[in-house]
């Protein structure tokens, strides 16, 4: 079984550590929102988060949602 996580928001300032922790827990992918709200409490994935996950070998899938 392949396991991953689905985040609606991730207020974090150390993406490398989060990626390493997910990898250590055996997670293979994350699912994140591809929206413009990238504020600390926003839903959108930013480039630093994406790059940290990709560098750790964690696949990234995207949601797009125009309204609730």
Secondary structure, 3 states (H helix, E strand, C coil): CCEEEECCCCCCCCHHHHHHHHHHCCEEEEEEECCCCCCCCCCECCHHHHHHHHHCCCEEEEECCCCC
